[in-house]
Amino acid sequence: MKRVFSGVQPSGELHIGNYLGAIRQFVQLQDQADCFFCVVNLHAVTVPQDPAVLRQKTLEVATLYLAVGIDPLKATVFVQSEVPAHAELAWMLQCLTYYGELSRMTQFKDKSIGKQNFSVGLFTYPTLMAADILLYQTDIVPVGQDQKQHLELARDLAQRFNQRYGPILRVPEPMIGEVGAKIMALDDPGKKMSKSADNINNRINLMDDAKTVQKKIARAVTDSGNEVRYDPEYKPGVSNLMSIYSTFSGESVATIASRYTGQGYGAFKGDLAELINRELGVIQKRYQELKASGTVEEILSQGATKARQVAEETLQQVKEKMGFIV
């Protein structure tokens, strides 16, 4: 079977952009591949975190993984910091990574804008992401469009290592959906939906209640006119909402446009809110059941044990090839 790896940071509130862009794909993939899904808490500390909140959010993300339908009997679910090989391989790969490669990373530029000081970890975390992926000899990485550049770096580093030391690391391929791969902000369709945005109307969180979802969709930026038509260049607001609708419903944007011909934004937004609430309601009910069961930490412990075994095998091969005593 093909090997799949992906991860989500436990910082902020997970929103439908995270869900539609990556997490929802995890559920489909677990029946088709050998999947490793990680809560990447080492990535979270590239910016300051309250320790108690980080622990809480780590468990929340893991619980949401399970609530959306990831089955621990089919996929390996674990926390990144529980597998030391991630940090160890990241250092080795940093020594193969060029300063210029990291300085061109779009997400680093975005996150460092206006800051006089930021951690070295914020600059080098794409190399840690590469280590996450390459440790598991990953074939496929389901990611949002915004992470494609980081995956290209992982591919470059795998090829660079293999050319220098021998063919050890598998070169991964991205899996990015055509629609829904990059969900934009509700308040500004020129920017992506973000956990860190100051405006709470930027996003719909997975744990938002039904009334909150309705309000946020009603307030979402559309465009001049009242035609429900997919045109990202001239109608970015309504096009973003149509992408969300399409990804939740499985229908094409053409089908959606046809359904709302002559009806305007009001009917479209009302139906979209109902569609989102229907799916989030199922996830939220399952989340509360899992939280009450007390089983999540045991699932994570079992997942970490399996992940360490796989990761250590790759790490030992890398260390031997690089000349370390093993």
C-alpha positions in Angstrom: 0.0 0.0 0.0 1.0 3.6 -0.6 2.2 5.5 2.6 0.4 8.8 3.5 1.5 11.4 6.0 0.0 14.7 7.0 -0.3 16.8 10.1 -2.1 19.8 11.6 -0.8 22.3 14.2 -2.6 22.5 17.6 -2.7 26.3 17.6 -5.8 28.4 17.4 -9.2 26.9 16.5 -9.4 24.4 13.6 -11.7 25.8 10.9 -13.4 24.6 7.7 -10.4 25.6 5.7 -8.3 23.1 7.6 -11.1 20.5 7.3 -11.8 20.9 3.6 -8.2 21.5 2.5 -6.7 18.5 4.3 -8.4 16.7 7.2 -11.5 15.6 5.3 -9.2 13.8 2.8 -7.7 11.8 5.6 -10.8 9.9 6.2 -11.0 8.8 2.5 -7.4 7.9 2.4 -7.4 5.6 5.4 -9.2 2.9 3.4 -6.7 3.2 0.4 -3.3 3.6 2.0 -1.1 3.2 5.1 -1.8 6.5 6.8 0.1 8.4 9.5 -1.7 11.5 10.8 0.1 13.7 13.2 -0.6 16.6 15.6 2.5 18.7 14.8 3.0 20.4 18.2 6.7 21.0 17.5 5.7 23.3 14.7 3.3 25.2 17.0 6.1 26.4 19.3 7.8 28.4 16.4 5.8 31.2 18.0 5.1 31.7 21.7 2.5 29.3 23.2 1.0 29.0 26.7 2.0 25.5 27.8 -1.4 24.7 29.3 -3.2 25.8 26.2 -0.8 23.9 23.9 -1.6 20.7 25.8 -5.3 21.3 25.6 -5.2 22.2 21.9 -3.1 19.1 21.1 -5.7 16.8 22.6 -8.5 18.8 20.9 -6.9 18.3 17.4 -6.4 14.6 18.1 -10.0 14.3 19.2 -11.2 16.1 16.1 -9.1 13.8 13.9 -11.2 10.9 15.4 -14.4 12.8 15.4 -14.3 13.5 11.6 -14.0 9.8 11.0 -10.3 8.7 11.3 -10.2 5.2 12.6 -7.2 4.3 14.8 -7.5 0.7 13.7 -6.9 1.8 10.1 -4.6 4.8 10.5 -1.8 5.8 12.9 -2.7 8.9 14.9 0.0 10.4 17.1 1.6 13.5 18.5 4.8 14.7 16.8 6.8 15.4 20.0 6.3 11.8 21.1 8.6 10.7 18.3 12.1 12.2 18.9 13.2 11.2 15.4 11.3 14.1 13.9 13.6 16.7 15.6 16.8 14.6 15.0 16.2 14.2 11.3 15.2 17.8 11.0 18.7 18.8 12.2 20.4 16.6 9.6 18.2 18.0 6.9 18.9 21.5 8.0 22.5 20.8 7.2 21.4 20.0 3.6 19.1 23.0 3.3 20.2 26.3 1.8 19.6 29.7 3.4 18.2 31.0 0.2 15.6 28.2 -0.1 14.2 29.0 3.3 14.2 32.8 2.8 12.0 32.4 -0.3 9.3 30.5 1.7 6.1 32.5 1.3 4.6 31.5 4.6 7.8 32.7 6.4 7.5 36.1 4.7 3.8 36.4 5.7 4.4 35.4 9.3 7.4 37.6 9.8 6.0 40.8 8.3 6.1 43.6 10.8 8.0 41.7 13.4 11.4 42.9 14.6 12.1 39.6 16.3 11.1 36.0 15.4 12.5 32.6 16.3 15.0 30.7 14.2 12.4 27.9 14.3 9.9 30.0 12.4 12.5 30.3 9.6 13.6 26.7 9.6 10.3 24.9 10.2 9.8 23.9 6.5 12.8 21.6 7.1 11.1 20.1 10.1 8.1 19.6 7.9 10.3 17.8 5.4 11.6 15.6 8.2 8.0 14.8 9.3 7.3 13.5 5.8 10.5 11.8 4.9 10.8 9.9 8.1 7.8 7.7 7.1 9.0 7.1 3.5 5.8 8.9 2.5 4.4 8.5 -1.0 1.5 11.0 -0.8 1.0 14.1 1.3 -2.6 15.5 1.3 -2.1 19.3 1.8 -3.8 22.6 1.1 -2.5 24.8 -1.7 -0.6 27.0 0.7 1.7 24.1 1.8 2.7 23.1 -1.7 5.9 25.2 -1.6 7.0 23.4 1.6 6.3 20.0 0.0 8.5 21.0 -2.9 11.3 21.6 -0.4 10.8 18.2 1.1 11.1 16.7 -2.4 14.2 18.7 -3.1 15.8 17.6 0.1 15.0 13.9 -0.4 16.6 14.1 -3.9 19.6 16.0 -2.6 20.2 13.5 0.2 19.8 10.5 -2.2 22.3 12.0 -4.7 24.8 12.7 -2.0 24.5 9.6 0.2 22.5 7.0 -1.8 18.8 6.2 -2.5 17.4 6.1 1.0 14.5 8.6 1.2 11.3 8.3 -0.9 10.4 11.4 -2.8 6.8 12.3 -1.9 4.0 13.6 -4.1 1.3 16.2 -3.1 -2.4 15.5 -3.2 -4.2 18.8 -3.6 -7.9 18.9 -4.5 -9.0 21.2 -7.4 -11.8 22.8 -5.5 -11.5 23.4 -1.7 -7.7 23.1 -1.7 -7.4 26.7 -0.5 -10.4 28.1 1.3 -10.3 31.9 1.4 -11.3 34.2 4.3 -15.0 35.1 4.6 -14.2 38.7 5.3 -11.5 39.1 2.6 -11.5 36.6 -0.3 -8.0 37.9 -1.2 -6.6 36.2 1.9 -6.8 32.6 3.0 -8.9 31.5 5.9 -6.7 31.6 9.0 -6.7 30.4 12.6 -4.6 33.5 13.6 -6.7 36.2 11.9 -7.9 38.9 14.4 -11.4 39.1 12.9 -13.5 36.1 14.1 -15.6 36.5 10.9 -12.6 35.5 8.9 -13.4 31.8 9.4 -15.9 29.2 10.5 -14.4 27.0 13.2 -15.3 23.3 13.4 -16.8 23.8 16.9 -18.9 26.9 16.0 -22.6 26.4 16.9 -25.3 26.6 14.2 -26.3 30.2 15.0 -22.7 31.4 14.7 -22.3 29.7 11.4 -25.4 31.3 10.1 -24.3 34.7 11.2 -20.8 34.3 9.7 -22.1 33.1 6.3 -24.7 36.0 6.3 -21.9 38.5 6.8 -19.5 36.9 4.4 -18.2 39.2 1.7 -19.7 38.7 -1.7 -19.5 41.1 -4.7 -21.4 43.7 -6.5 -24.5 42.4 -8.2 -26.6 39.4 -7.0 -25.6 36.6 -9.4 -24.4 33.3 -8.0 -21.6 32.6 -10.6 -18.1 31.1 -10.2 -15.6 33.7 -11.4 -12.6 33.9 -9.0 -11.1 36.9 -10.8 -14.2 39.2 -10.9 -16.4 37.6 -8.2 -13.9 36.3 -5.6 -16.2 36.5 -2.7 -19.1 34.4 -4.1 -16.6 32.1 -5.8 -15.1 31.3 -2.5 -18.5 30.5 -1.0 -19.3 28.3 -4.0 -16.0 26.4 -3.5 -17.1 25.8 0.1 -20.5 24.7 -1.0 -19.0 22.4 -3.7 -16.6 20.8 -1.3 -19.2 20.1 1.4 -21.9 18.9 -1.1 -19.7 17.1 -3.7 -21.5 19.0 -6.4 -19.8 21.0 -9.2 -19.8 24.8 -9.1 -21.7 24.7 -12.4 -24.5 22.7 -10.8 -24.6 25.1 -7.9 -24.7 28.1 -10.2 -27.6 26.6 -12.1 -29.6 25.9 -9.0 -29.4 29.5 -7.8 -30.0 31.2 -11.1 -32.2 34.2 -10.4 -32.4 33.6 -6.7 -29.6 35.8 -5.5 -27.2 35.6 -2.6 -29.8 35.3 0.2 -31.1 31.9 -0.7 -27.6 30.7 -1.6 -26.1 31.8 1.7 -29.0 30.3 3.7 -28.6 26.9 2.1 -24.8 27.0 2.5 -25.1 27.7 6.2 -27.5 24.8 6.6 -25.2 22.5 4.6 -22.2 23.4 6.8 -24.2 23.0 10.0 -25.4 19.6 9.0 -21.9 18.2 8.7 -20.4 20.1 11.6 -23.2 18.9 13.8 -22.2 15.3 13.3 -18.6 16.1 14.0 -19.4 18.0 17.2 -21.6 15.3 18.6 -18.9 12.7 18.0 -16.2 15.0 19.5 -18.2 15.3 22.7 -18.6 11.5 22.9 -14.9 10.9 22.4 -14.0 13.6 25.0 -16.3 12.0 27.5 -14.9 8.5 26.8 -11.4 9.2 28.0 -9.9 7.0 25.2 -8.0 9.6 23.2 -4.8 9.6 25.2 -4.5 5.8 25.0 -5.1 6.0 21.2 -2.3 8.6 20.9 0.1 6.4 23.0 -0.5 3.4 20.8 -0.1 5.5 17.7 3.2 7.0 19.0 4.6 3.5 19.6 3.9 2.5 16.0 5.2 5.8 14.6 8.5 5.5 16.6 9.1 2.0 15.1 8.7 3.2 11.5 10.5 6.5 12.1 13.5 4.9 13.8 14.1 2.6 10.9 14.5 5.5 8.5 16.5 7.5 10.9 19.0 4.7 11.5 19.5 4.3 7.7 20.1 8.1 7.3 22.6 8.2 10.2 24.5 5.2 8.8 24.7 6.8 5.4 25.8 10.2 6.8 28.6 8.5 8.8 27.2 8.5 12.3 27.9 5.6 14.6 24.8 3.6 15.0 
